[in-house]
């Protein structure tokens, strides 16, 4: 804002609607919310983050990501001995599933309506039931929601093992879902009630801090300490949920800005509309 410069964390964006969701450290007032504002990227932070990721990739040149950075499209065969959730797939979709599970890198292409997301749902279900961890990302929240619905369908149709993963909260839709069918699927949001309670508590503390006079230094310090405690609880809860998950579905942005995801280890990475 022109008279209120502040740092914010980008949570999500919708390029077609030009909608941006971001989080600021302290609440904005009504006047500020109605004002025109500019969003400027922190270029130095972006360059720093890119450099760190490239350095990490360079230290593990055997990994797929380094071969992609080096523009190598050669892939290696990886024998698959796990589960295969291949029901309700036609011949070409089953071949695509076999190719994904049997290699360390696969690109799927097909015209709209050929079942790419449907096939990815079976891929993720196969990996999760086999004990593998999967991170699945897309640029938009709508695309992530479509993957989430396909994963739920695949796991439901896979039988008791698949349903158990859903019931145990091992499949997580992380971020900001947009599809009502996804938001209604409570199994994708374990500990949702507790997270909402903590967020409400944090908001109320922020409001109290905003209304407090600058001269009330001691009281402000107590509130800031309480806010730090609530933020720590949220951070720890998120870390536990991600660590215990089999599939994490989120936007590409979240995989970079959420430490609980970026610092985790996954055997499979799925990128829709890459």
C-alpha positions in Angstrom: 0.0 0.0 0.0 1.2 3.5 -0.8 1.4 4.6 2.8 1.7 1.2 4.4 4.5 -0.9 2.9 4.6 -4.3 4.4 5.9 -7.8 3.7 3.4 -10.6 2.9 3.5 -14.3 2.0 1.9 -15.4 -1.2 -0.5 -18.3 -0.5 -2.2 -18.7 -3.8 -3.2 -17.1 -7.0 -5.7 -17.6 -9.8 -4.2 -16.2 -13.1 -7.5 -16.3 -15.1 -9.4 -14.3 -12.4 -6.4 -12.2 -11.4 -7.1 -13.2 -7.8 -4.3 -13.2 -5.3 -4.4 -14.6 -1.7 -1.6 -13.4 0.6 -1.0 -13.3 4.3 0.3 -10.3 6.2 1.9 -10.2 9.6 -0.7 -7.8 11.0 -4.3 -7.1 9.9 -5.1 -4.3 7.5 -7.6 -1.7 8.4 -10.9 -1.1 6.5 -9.5 2.0 4.7 -6.4 0.1 3.7 -8.4 -2.9 2.4 -10.5 -0.5 0.2 -7.4 1.3 -1.1 -5.5 0.6 -4.3 -2.3 -1.4 -3.7 0.6 -2.8 -5.6 2.1 -6.2 -5.2 5.8 -6.3 -5.8 7.8 -9.5 -5.7 10.8 -9.6 -3.4 13.3 -10.2 -6.2 16.3 -10.7 -3.9 14.4 -13.4 -2.0 13.3 -15.1 -5.2 16.9 -15.2 -6.5 18.2 -16.5 -3.2 15.6 -19.2 -3.1 16.4 -20.2 -6.7 20.1 -20.3 -6.0 19.5 -22.5 -2.9 17.4 -25.0 -4.9 20.0 -25.2 -7.7 22.8 -25.7 -5.2 20.7 -28.5 -3.5 20.1 -30.1 -6.9 23.8 -29.9 -7.9 24.8 -31.9 -4.8 22.7 -34.8 -5.9 23.4 -35.2 -9.6 21.9 -38.7 -9.7 18.4 -37.3 -9.0 15.8 -36.6 -11.7 15.6 -32.9 -10.9 19.3 -32.3 -11.9 18.8 -34.2 -15.2 15.8 -31.9 -15.9 17.8 -28.8 -15.0 20.5 -30.0 -17.4 17.9 -30.5 -20.1 18.3 -34.3 -20.2 15.2 -36.2 -21.1 16.7 -39.6 -20.7 15.0 -41.7 -18.1 15.9 -44.8 -16.1 13.9 -48.0 -15.7 12.8 -48.6 -12.1 11.2 -52.0 -11.4 7.8 -51.7 -9.7 6.8 -54.4 -7.3 4.1 -52.5 -5.4 0.3 -52.3 -5.8 -1.3 -51.5 -9.1 -4.6 -49.7 -9.0 -5.4 -50.1 -12.6 -9.2 -50.7 -12.6 -11.4 -48.4 -14.7 -8.5 -47.6 -17.1 -8.5 -48.2 -20.8 -5.5 -49.7 -22.7 -3.7 -46.4 -23.3 -4.3 -45.2 -19.7 -3.0 -48.5 -18.3 0.1 -48.2 -20.5 0.7 -44.7 -19.1 0.3 -45.9 -15.6 2.9 -48.7 -16.2 5.3 -46.2 -17.8 5.0 -43.9 -14.8 5.5 -46.6 -12.2 8.3 -48.3 -14.2 10.5 -45.2 -14.8 12.0 -42.4 -12.8 10.6 -39.7 -15.2 7.5 -39.8 -17.4 5.7 -37.1 -19.4 2.0 -37.8 -20.1 0.3 -35.9 -22.9 -3.2 -36.2 -24.2 -6.0 -33.9 -25.6 -8.7 -32.7 -23.2 -11.0 -35.5 -22.0 -8.6 -38.4 -22.5 -8.3 -39.1 -18.7 -4.9 -37.7 -17.7 -6.0 -36.6 -14.3 -8.0 -39.8 -13.9 -4.8 -41.8 -14.6 -2.8 -39.7 -12.2 -5.3 -40.5 -9.5 -4.7 -44.2 -10.0 -0.9 -43.6 -10.1 -1.0 -41.8 -6.7 -3.3 -44.4 -5.2 -0.9 -47.2 -6.3 2.1 -45.4 -4.8 0.3 -44.6 -1.5 -1.0 -48.1 -0.9 2.5 -49.4 -1.6 3.9 -47.3 1.3 5.4 -44.5 -0.9 5.0 -40.8 -0.2 3.7 -38.5 -3.0 3.6 -34.8 -3.4 1.2 -33.7 -6.1 1.1 -30.1 -7.3 -0.6 -27.9 -9.9 -0.5 -24.2 -10.7 -4.1 -23.4 -9.8 -6.2 -24.6 -6.8 -9.0 -25.8 -9.1 -6.5 -28.2 -10.8 -5.3 -29.4 -7.4 -8.9 -30.0 -6.4 -9.5 -32.1 -9.5 -6.5 -34.3 -8.6 -7.8 -34.6 -5.0 -11.2 -35.9 -6.2 -9.6 -38.4 -8.5 -7.3 -39.7 -5.7 -10.3 -40.1 -3.3 -12.2 -42.0 -6.0 -9.2 -44.2 -6.8 -8.6 -45.0 -3.1 -12.2 -45.7 -2.5 -12.3 -48.2 -5.4 -9.0 -49.8 -4.3 -10.7 -51.4 -1.3 -10.0 -51.5 2.4 -6.3 -50.4 2.1 -7.3 -47.3 0.2 -10.2 -46.4 2.4 -8.0 -46.8 5.5 -5.5 -44.2 4.2 -8.4 -41.8 3.8 -10.0 -42.5 7.2 -6.6 -42.2 8.9 -6.0 -38.7 7.5 -3.0 -39.8 5.4 -4.3 -38.0 2.3 -4.0 -34.2 2.7 -5.4 -31.4 0.6 -3.1 -28.6 1.8 -3.9 -24.9 1.0 -7.0 -23.3 -0.3 -9.5 -25.6 -2.0 -12.1 -24.1 -4.3 -14.3 -27.0 -5.3 -17.3 -27.5 -2.9 -16.9 -31.3 -3.4 -13.4 -31.1 -2.0 -14.2 -28.9 0.9 -17.0 -31.3 1.9 -14.6 -34.2 1.9 -13.5 -33.9 5.6 -11.0 -36.8 5.3 -8.8 -34.6 3.2 -8.4 -32.1 6.1 -7.3 -33.9 9.3 -7.2 -31.8 12.4 -9.3 -29.1 10.6 -11.2 -28.1 13.7 -8.0 -27.6 15.8 -6.4 -25.6 13.0 -9.5 -23.4 12.7 -9.4 -22.8 16.5 -5.8 -21.8 16.4 -6.3 -19.5 13.4 -9.3 -17.8 15.2 -7.2 -17.4 18.3 -4.4 -15.9 16.3 -6.7 -13.5 14.6 -8.3 -12.3 17.9 -4.8 -11.7 19.3 -3.8 -9.7 16.2 -7.0 -7.6 16.5 -6.3 -6.9 20.2 -2.7 -5.9 19.3 -4.0 -3.6 16.6 -6.4 -1.8 19.0 -3.8 -1.4 21.7 -2.0 1.9 22.2 1.7 2.1 21.5 2.3 3.2 25.0 1.1 -0.1 26.5 4.5 -1.7 25.9 4.3 -4.4 28.5 0.8 -5.5 27.5 1.9 -5.5 23.8 4.9 -7.7 24.6 2.6 -10.2 26.3 0.3 -10.3 23.3 3.2 -10.7 20.9 4.4 -13.6 23.0 1.0 -15.3 22.9 0.9 -14.8 19.1 4.3 -16.5 18.8 3.0 -19.4 20.9 -0.1 -19.9 18.7 2.0 -19.6 15.5 4.4 -22.3 16.9 1.4 -24.6 17.6 0.1 -24.1 14.0 3.6 -24.7 12.6 4.2 -27.9 14.7 0.7 -29.3 13.9 1.3 -28.7 10.1 4.7 -30.4 10.4 3.2 -33.5 12.0 0.3 -33.7 9.5 2.7 -33.5 6.5 5.2 -35.9 8.0 2.5 -38.6 8.6 0.9 -38.2 5.2 1.1 -40.5 2.2 -0.2 -38.0 -0.4 0.0 -34.2 -0.1 -2.0 -32.3 -2.8 -1.2 -28.6 -3.0 -0.3 -25.8 -5.4 3.2 -25.4 -6.8 3.6 -22.2 -4.8 3.0 -24.0 -1.5 5.6 -26.6 -2.2 8.2 -23.8 -2.2 6.9 -21.5 0.7 5.7 -24.1 3.2 8.7 -25.5 5.1 6.8 -28.6 6.2 6.5 -29.6 2.6 9.8 -28.3 1.1 11.8 -30.0 3.9 10.0 -33.3 3.5 11.1 -36.3 1.5 8.8 -37.8 -1.2 9.4 -40.8 -3.5 6.9 -39.5 -6.1 6.3 -36.0 -7.5 3.3 -35.4 -9.7 2.9 -32.2 -11.5 -0.4 -31.6 -13.3 -0.4 -29.4 -16.4 3.4 -29.2 -16.2 
